Amino acid sequence: MEPWKQCAQWLIHCKVLPANHRVTWDSAQVFDLAQTLRDGVLLCQLLNNLRAHSINLKEINLRPQMSQFLCLKNIRTFLTACCETFGMRKSELFEAFDLFDVRDFGKVIETLSRLSRTPIALATGIRYARCSVVRVDVCLVPFRSSETHVEDEEGLYDCVYGEDEGGEVYEDLMKAEEAHPPKCPENDIRSCCLAEIKQTEEKYTETLESIEKYFMAPLKRFLTATEFDSVFINIPELVKVHRNLMQEIHDSIVNKNDQNLYQVFINYKERLVIYGQYCSGVELAISSLDYISKTKEDVKLKLEECSKRANNGKFTLRDLLVVPMQRVLKYHLLLQELVKHTTDPMEKANLKLALDAMKDLAQYVNEVKRDNETLREIKQFQLSIENLNQPVLLFGRPQGDGEIRITTLDKHTKQERHIFLFDLAVIVCKRKGDNYEMKEIIDLQQYKIANNPTTDKENKKWSYGFYLIHIQGQNGLEFYCKTKDLKKKWLEQFEMALSNIRPDYADSNFHEFKMHTFSRVTSCKVCQMLLRGTFFQGYQCAKCGARAHKECLGRAESCGRVNSAEGFTRGVEGPLSPVSLTPGPQSHQHSPRTAETHTWSHRNKTEKRKVLHFCLGFWNFSLFLLNTHLGHAPAARSKHRTDEFPELMN
């Protein structure tokens, strides 16, 4: 058997790869295994499978989406743990780029073979099949796109990510206590759905109260305030909300024939958004709990005692902490089943509104969780880039990063650079070991993208180019990519960033929609659904303050009013504006603020005049209707003119 296939079999036995993974197919090649491992996630999981908690999963990026920076960080975390935890020598390890660039995958297989012979790995009883030849030369395998097979690997991360963790615990907790629960007649499945909603809410509330009573109260004097908050997050808030929700669900189903049940869920949607905070912090909570249990014997013993008192030791606190994340994602499924078995048209329509509300909540919670993961990535970028004295958070969400070659259009010398692409800016860096030195920041609000198809004909590395052209005709840039596939990926990512800055319909119906970060939970004015996430959640009109999803901009009603004393900020030109960036010495960013100030002031006066005319006209029309209704002669037309209200024109 070839060495790479032996390696793949060992990874399957270690439960890192599923038994039917594509590396086992007859058509599989060595590069398939390399592509599977090159983001570093599964390598880190391998170490945790060999010895629990070898790597804190909070220290790695579980979905790096082939970001070069994040993949290399994962690989280096694996290599560090191989030395510090598994006792391997540095000379036995591959280099990070050997794997990421598939520069020397034979060295990667050799490292994994040596890892399998460490005492910790041997103690698992899993043996690595061996042959006389270990060395594998795959350096010459053609480089493929970073995106190749990424979608195929999504299922691999389930065991790492733990998204299904707690599912069995949740189902066990929600089971009816009766040994033989009554069966629902087939013609009354709807009643069973209602009973399930009511009973599971009661049991879930009991579970939250159990955490509060049997774990939080006893552990308070054993944990520091920081540890306590880290482990229990916002459980007291959840308890309060669900006590009330449970009572209202009970009242609706038992006393009101469930006529207002839909309204209960609609009313509670915004109160349940606190699950965004909980679900974002639960992984850290479990990691903190594991660490505390490992390092504090008194806490470990107290936790065991608490579990016995709470449920005879059946579920640990670690088990119970995952249950809230399961519950909040069940509401739309419960309502979906209820809608399915509701025949009355009016009731069905109302319940669909509640179903939409709970689907919206689930999407919101997932997006907040995802944004918090993104914020951790952004923090890592910030710490790894020298000379960067601007908060990276101002630049929006990361779209990608990697090596690229750049030249200005008036020069032809290509410079090797590592770029970090965000919605609003490109940070151009020079690599310095494992870190980066910021060279310049490009404000994407001033640029557009254009393909350079002539470069594709050269068909050699670093020859595939595209342009970044300044809108006002100033000097632009040309970017060169390593492969044609990577060029396609970069073009897509730049186009996505630019479409977020200048979306279709941003100025439809006289609006001026700009990307915006909302400090409070906010709903879209068009569809009434939540704007999801924690930063740059959507768009706000600079004139009237209307808020909307990107996909809803074209359906927004006409911009009927002028921005007044409500203090609306102007999208990306507000407090999170990259327009005020202080770039490096070769900056390509320019501020449009000065040019717009006079225009905006003039526009304010024009809009105020329109509003005043409209109000006076409406007043005259109202007087006319009133006099007509009373049988009076029409009043004389108002002689007020806009120049009689000079204060409104200022």
PEFENSUL-V337383 format. One record per residue. N is the residue number from 0. SS is DSSP state (a for helix, b for strand, c for the rest). PHI is phi in radians with two decimals (none if undefined). OMEGA is omega in whole degrees, -180 to 180 (none if undefined). Layout:
N	SS	PHI	OMEGA
N	SS	PHI	OMEGA
This chain:
0	c	none	180
1	c	-1.13	-177
2	a	-0.96	-178
3	a	-1.20	177
4	a	-1.27	175
5	a	-1.08	179
6	a	-1.08	180
7	a	-1.07	179
8	a	-1.10	179
9	a	-1.12	179
10	a	-1.13	177
11	a	-1.18	179
12	a	-1.12	178
13	c	-1.43	178
14	c	1.10	174
15	c	-1.65	176
16	c	-1.99	175
17	c	-1.26	-176
18	c	-1.11	-178
19	c	-1.81	-179
20	c	-1.06	-175
21	a	-1.11	177
22	a	-1.20	178
23	a	-1.63	-178
24	c	-1.22	179
25	c	-1.08	-178
26	c	-1.48	-175
27	c	-1.14	177
28	c	-2.18	-179
29	a	-1.03	-179
30	a	-1.15	178
31	a	-1.07	177
32	a	-1.21	179
33	a	-1.05	-179
34	a	-1.13	180
35	a	-1.20	-174
36	a	-1.68	-165
37	c	-1.28	174
38	c	-1.60	174
39	c	1.44	-175
40	a	-1.12	-176
41	a	-1.24	175
42	a	-1.15	177
43	a	-1.14	178
44	a	-1.15	177
45	a	-0.99	-180
46	a	-1.10	178
47	a	-1.19	177
48	a	-1.26	179
49	a	-1.30	174
50	c	-2.54	-177
51	c	-0.99	176
52	c	1.12	173
53	c	-1.04	178
54	c	-2.25	174
55	c	-1.30	-177
56	a	-1.10	176
57	a	-1.28	-179
58	a	-1.53	179
59	c	-1.99	180
60	c	-1.80	-170
61	c	-1.30	177
62	c	-2.33	-176
63	c	-1.25	179
64	c	0.89	178
65	c	1.09	168
66	c	-1.17	-177
67	a	-1.03	-179
68	a	-1.02	-176
69	a	-1.25	178
70	a	-1.11	180
71	a	-1.11	178
72	a	-1.11	177
73	a	-1.08	-179
74	a	-1.09	180
75	a	-1.18	175
76	a	-1.11	176
77	a	-1.07	-177
78	a	-1.11	178
79	a	-1.10	-180
80	a	-1.16	177
81	a	-1.04	179
82	a	-1.33	-170
83	a	-1.32	-176
84	c	-1.79	-175
85	c	-1.76	173
86	c	1.25	179
87	c	-1.42	177
88	c	-1.50	180
89	a	-1.06	-180
90	a	-1.18	180
91	a	-1.56	-174
92	c	-1.80	172
93	c	-1.42	174
94	c	-1.63	-175
95	a	-0.97	-178
96	a	-1.29	174
97	a	-1.03	179
98	a	-1.56	-173
99	a	-1.08	179
100	c	-1.58	-175
101	c	0.88	-176
102	c	-1.39	178
103	c	-2.66	-176
104	a	-1.25	175
105	a	-1.05	178
106	a	-1.17	177
107	a	-1.12	-180
108	a	-1.12	178
109	a	-1.09	179
110	a	-1.09	-180
111	a	-1.15	177
112	a	-1.12	178
113	a	-1.16	178
114	a	-1.04	-178
115	a	-1.15	-179
116	c	-1.73	177
117	c	-1.25	-179
118	a	-0.96	-179
119	a	-1.12	-179
120	a	-1.19	-180
121	a	-1.14	-179
122	c	-1.14	179
123	c	-1.33	-179
124	c	1.46	-180
125	c	-1.59	-177
126	c	-1.78	-180
127	c	-1.70	179
128	c	-1.09	-174
129	c	-2.23	170
130	c	-2.26	-174
131	c	-1.21	-178
132	c	-1.88	179
133	c	-1.83	-174
134	c	-1.17	178
135	c	-2.27	180
136	c	-1.82	177
137	c	-2.17	-179
138	c	-1.07	-173
139	c	-1.57	177
140	c	-1.10	-178
141	c	-0.97	179
142	c	-1.19	178
143	c	-1.84	178
144	c	-1.03	176
145	c	-1.03	-175
146	c	-1.48	-176
147	c	-1.02	175
148	c	1.21	-177
149	c	-1.02	-179
150	a	-1.11	-180
151	a	-1.15	-174
152	a	-1.54	-173
153	a	-0.93	-178
154	a	-1.14	-179
155	a	-1.10	-171
156	a	-1.48	-179
157	a	-1.04	-178
158	a	-1.21	180
159	a	-1.42	-172
160	a	-1.30	178
161	c	1.22	-178
162	c	-1.18	179
163	c	-1.64	-179
164	c	-1.05	179
165	c	1.62	-178
166	a	-1.06	-180
167	a	-1.19	178
168	a	-1.09	-180
169	a	-1.04	-178
170	a	-1.07	180
171	a	-1.13	-180
172	a	-1.18	-175
173	a	-1.48	-179
174	c	-1.09	176
175	c	-1.13	-177
176	c	-1.27	-178
177	c	-1.14	179
178	c	-1.11	178
179	c	-2.25	-179
180	c	-1.08	-178
181	c	-1.07	179
182	c	-1.49	179
183	c	-1.45	174
184	c	-1.11	-176
185	a	-1.05	-178
186	a	-1.49	-180
187	a	-2.36	179
188	a	-1.13	-179
189	a	-1.05	178
190	a	-1.10	177
191	a	-1.15	178
192	a	-1.08	179
193	a	-1.11	180
194	a	-1.10	180
195	a	-1.15	178
196	a	-1.04	-178
197	a	-1.18	-175
198	a	-1.18	-179
199	a	-1.19	177
200	a	-1.16	178
201	a	-1.12	-179
202	a	-1.20	179
203	a	-1.15	178
204	a	-1.08	175
205	a	-1.03	-179
206	a	-1.11	178
207	a	-1.07	180
208	a	-1.13	178
209	a	-1.14	177
210	a	-1.05	-178
211	a	-1.15	-174
212	a	-1.37	-171
213	a	-1.65	180
214	a	-2.07	-175
215	a	-1.10	-177
216	a	-1.08	-179
217	a	-1.17	-175
218	a	-1.47	-174
219	c	-1.01	-177
220	c	-1.50	178
221	c	-1.72	-176
222	c	-2.02	172
223	c	-1.24	-180
224	a	-1.05	180
225	a	-1.15	179
226	a	-1.11	-179
227	a	-1.07	-180
228	a	-1.16	-179
229	a	-1.16	-177
230	a	-1.38	-172
231	a	-1.75	173
232	c	0.84	-179
233	c	-2.08	-179
234	a	-1.01	177
235	a	-0.99	177
236	a	-1.15	179
237	a	-1.07	-180
238	a	-1.05	-179
239	a	-1.07	-178
240	a	-1.08	-174
241	a	-1.34	172
242	a	-1.07	179
243	a	-1.21	-180
244	a	-1.08	179
245	a	-1.03	-180
246	a	-1.13	-178
247	a	-1.23	176
248	a	-1.12	179
249	a	-1.05	-179
250	a	-1.09	-179
251	a	-1.15	-175
252	a	-1.33	-175
253	a	-1.46	-172
254	a	-1.81	-173
255	c	-2.13	177
256	c	0.98	179
257	c	0.96	-178
258	c	-1.14	-179
259	c	-1.90	-177
260	a	-1.06	180
261	a	-1.02	-178
262	a	-1.21	178
263	a	-1.03	-179
264	a	-1.19	178
265	a	-1.08	-179
266	a	-1.14	-175
267	a	-1.56	-177
268	c	-0.95	-176
269	c	-1.26	176
270	c	-1.33	-178
271	a	-1.51	178
272	a	-1.15	176
273	a	-1.10	175
274	a	-1.18	175
275	a	-1.02	178
276	a	-1.13	-177
277	a	-1.14	-176
278	a	-1.17	177
279	a	-1.25	-175
280	a	-1.78	-172
281	a	-1.22	178
282	a	-1.14	177
283	a	-1.13	179
284	a	-1.05	-179
285	a	-1.19	177
286	a	-1.08	179
287	a	-1.10	180
288	a	-1.09	179
289	a	-1.07	-178
290	a	-1.15	-180
291	a	-1.09	-180
292	a	-1.10	-178
293	a	-1.31	-173
294	a	-1.80	-179
295	c	-2.18	-177
296	a	-1.10	-179
297	a	-1.14	178
298	a	-1.20	179
299	a	-1.03	179
300	a	-1.16	180
301	a	-1.15	178
302	a	-1.08	178
303	a	-1.11	178
304	a	-1.11	180
305	a	-1.11	-180
306	a	-1.09	180
307	a	-1.12	-180
308	a	-1.24	-176
309	a	-1.30	-174
310	a	-2.66	-179
311	c	1.05	177
312	c	1.38	-178
313	c	-1.18	-179
314	c	-2.18	176
315	c	-1.49	176
316	a	-1.06	179
317	a	-1.02	178
318	a	-1.08	-172
319	a	-1.24	-178
320	a	-1.12	-178
321	c	-1.48	-175
322	a	-1.07	180
323	a	-1.00	179
324	a	-1.13	177
325	a	-1.21	-174
326	a	-1.14	-174
327	a	-1.12	179
328	c	-1.59	179
329	c	-1.74	-173
330	a	-1.02	-178
331	a	-1.19	178
332	a	-1.24	177
333	a	-1.12	180
334	a	-1.22	179
335	a	-1.06	179
336	a	-1.19	179
337	a	-1.15	178
338	a	-1.06	-178
339	a	-1.02	-176
340	c	-1.86	175
341	c	-1.80	-176
342	c	-1.77	-179
343	c	-1.11	-175
344	a	-0.99	-179
345	a	-1.15	179
346	a	-1.09	-179
347	a	-1.10	-180
348	a	-1.10	179
349	a	-1.14	-180
350	a	-1.16	176
351	a	-1.13	176
352	a	-1.12	178
353	a	-1.15	178
354	a	-1.06	178
355	a	-1.05	-180
356	a	-1.11	-179
357	a	-1.32	173
358	a	-1.14	178
359	a	-1.06	178
360	a	-1.07	-179
361	a	-1.07	179
362	a	-1.14	179
363	a	-1.07	-179
364	a	-1.06	179
365	a	-1.08	-178
366	a	-1.24	176
367	a	-1.09	178
368	a	-1.07	-180
369	a	-1.13	179
370	a	-1.12	178
371	a	-1.16	174
372	a	-1.16	178
373	a	-1.10	179
374	a	-1.10	176
375	a	-1.17	176
376	a	-1.09	-179
377	a	-1.05	178
378	a	-1.08	178
379	a	-1.15	175
380	a	-1.01	-176
381	a	-1.00	-176
382	a	-1.28	-175
383	a	-1.71	-178
384	b	-1.90	179
385	b	-1.35	178
386	c	1.17	-179
387	c	-1.70	-178
388	c	-1.84	174
389	c	-1.99	175
390	c	-1.12	-178
391	a	-1.09	179
392	a	-0.98	-179
393	a	-1.16	-172
394	a	-1.57	180
395	c	1.55	-178
396	c	-1.42	176
397	b	-1.21	178
398	b	-1.84	180
399	b	2.79	175
400	b	-2.66	179
401	b	2.85	-180
402	b	-1.37	-179
403	b	-2.72	175
404	b	-2.04	-171
405	b	-2.21	170
406	b	-2.51	173
407	b	-1.39	-174
408	c	-1.22	179
409	c	-1.69	177
410	c	-2.25	-176
411	c	-2.15	178
412	c	-1.42	180
413	c	-1.47	178
414	b	-1.89	177
415	b	-1.35	-178
416	b	-2.45	171
417	b	-1.97	-178
418	b	-1.94	173
419	b	-1.98	-177
420	b	-1.69	175
421	b	-2.09	179
422	c	-1.00	-170
423	c	-1.92	-175
424	b	-2.74	172
425	b	-2.04	174
426	b	-1.68	-179
427	b	-1.70	-174
428	b	-2.25	170
429	b	-1.94	-177
430	b	-1.29	177
431	b	-2.27	-176
432	c	1.14	178
433	c	-1.54	-179
434	b	-1.99	-175
435	b	-2.41	176
436	b	-1.96	-179
437	b	-1.21	178
438	b	-1.83	178
439	b	-2.85	176
440	b	-2.15	180
441	b	-1.78	179
442	b	-1.43	-174
443	a	-1.17	178
444	a	-1.12	-177
445	a	-1.81	-173
446	b	-2.28	170
447	b	-2.33	-175
448	b	-1.89	177
449	b	-2.60	179
450	b	-1.32	172
451	c	-2.11	-173
452	a	-1.15	-177
453	a	-1.14	-178
454	a	-1.26	-177
455	a	-1.20	-175
456	a	-1.31	-177
457	a	-1.20	174
458	c	0.98	174
459	c	-2.50	-176
460	c	-1.01	176
461	c	1.06	179
462	c	-1.97	-173
463	b	-1.65	-170
464	b	-2.05	170
465	b	-2.62	-175
466	b	-1.81	166
467	b	-2.02	-170
468	b	-1.84	179
469	b	-1.25	-176
470	c	-1.08	-177
471	c	-1.62	173
472	c	1.45	177
473	c	-1.32	-173
474	c	-1.02	-179
475	c	-1.75	-177
476	b	-2.34	171
477	b	-2.14	-179
478	b	-1.87	178
479	b	-2.07	-176
480	b	-1.90	-176
481	c	-1.22	-179
482	c	-2.37	178
483	a	-1.14	179
484	a	-1.13	178
485	a	-1.17	176
486	a	-1.08	179
487	a	-1.05	180
488	a	-1.09	-179
489	a	-1.12	178
490	a	-1.05	179
491	a	-1.08	-178
492	a	-1.24	176
493	a	-1.14	180
494	a	-1.10	177
495	a	-1.12	179
496	a	-1.06	-178
497	a	-1.19	178
498	a	-1.26	175
499	a	-1.29	178
500	a	-1.29	-177
501	c	-2.15	-177
502	c	-1.27	172
503	c	-1.04	176
504	c	1.18	179
505	c	-1.09	-179
506	c	-1.98	-179
507	a	-1.20	179
508	a	0.92	174
509	a	1.22	177
510	c	-1.39	170
511	c	-2.35	-176
512	b	-1.37	178
513	b	-2.30	174
514	b	-0.99	-174
515	b	-2.63	172
516	c	-1.76	-179
517	c	-1.74	-176
518	c	-1.34	180
519	c	-2.10	175
520	c	-1.07	-172
521	c	-2.33	178
522	b	-1.91	177
523	c	-1.26	-179
524	c	-1.18	-175
525	c	-1.46	-174
526	c	-1.79	179
527	c	1.19	177
528	c	-1.51	-177
529	b	-1.20	168
530	c	-1.43	-165
531	c	-1.67	177
532	c	1.85	-177
533	c	-2.07	177
534	c	-2.63	-175
535	c	0.77	-176
536	c	-1.30	-176
537	b	-3.04	-174
538	b	-2.21	177
539	b	-2.29	179
540	b	-1.29	-179
541	c	-1.22	-178
542	c	-1.64	-173
543	c	-1.93	178
544	c	1.43	179
545	c	-1.08	-178
546	b	-2.01	-176
547	b	-2.75	169
548	c	-1.23	177
549	a	-1.01	-177
550	a	-1.29	-178
551	a	-1.75	-173
552	a	-1.00	-177
553	a	-1.22	-178
554	a	-1.88	180
555	c	-1.24	178
556	c	-1.15	-178
557	c	-0.99	179
558	c	-1.26	-170
559	c	-1.65	-177
560	c	-2.60	-176
561	c	-1.72	175
562	c	-1.05	-176
563	c	-2.04	-174
564	c	-1.39	-178
565	c	-1.32	173
566	c	1.30	178
567	c	-1.17	176
568	c	-1.57	-173
569	c	-1.60	174
570	a	0.98	-176
571	a	-1.25	177
572	a	-1.67	177
573	c	-1.51	-175
574	c	-1.15	178
575	c	-1.83	-172
576	c	-1.47	173
577	a	-1.40	178
578	a	-1.09	-177
579	a	-1.59	-177
580	c	-1.09	172
581	c	-1.85	-172
582	c	-1.44	175
583	c	-1.27	-174
584	c	-1.12	-177
585	c	-1.95	-173
586	c	-1.07	174
587	c	-2.07	-180
588	c	-1.88	-179
589	c	-2.36	-176
590	c	-1.57	178
591	c	-1.60	-170
592	a	-1.10	-176
593	a	-1.09	-178
594	a	-1.12	-176
595	a	-1.47	-173
596	a	-1.06	-179
597	a	-1.14	-180
598	a	-1.06	-178
599	a	-1.16	180
600	a	-1.08	179
601	a	-1.13	-180
602	a	-1.12	178
603	a	-1.02	-179
604	a	-1.11	-180
605	a	-1.08	-179
606	a	-1.14	178
607	a	-1.07	-180
608	a	-1.10	179
609	a	-1.08	-179
610	a	-1.10	-179
611	a	-1.11	177
612	a	-1.02	-180
613	a	-1.07	-179
614	a	-1.11	-180
615	a	-1.14	179
616	a	-1.11	179
617	a	-1.12	179
618	a	-1.10	180
619	a	-1.08	-179
620	a	-1.14	179
621	a	-1.11	178
622	a	-1.08	180
623	a	-1.07	180
624	a	-1.11	-179
625	a	-1.12	-179
626	a	-1.14	179
627	a	-1.10	-180
628	a	-1.12	-179
629	a	-1.49	180
630	c	1.44	179
631	c	-1.51	172
632	c	-1.19	179
633	c	-0.98	178
634	c	-1.22	178
635	c	-1.11	-179
636	c	-1.05	-180
637	c	-1.03	-180
638	c	-1.71	180
639	c	-1.12	177
640	c	-2.14	-178
641	a	-1.13	-179
642	a	-1.32	175
643	a	-1.50	-180
644	c	-2.18	-175
645	a	-1.06	-178
646	a	-1.13	179
647	a	-1.34	-177
648	a	-1.59	-176
649	c	-1.56	none
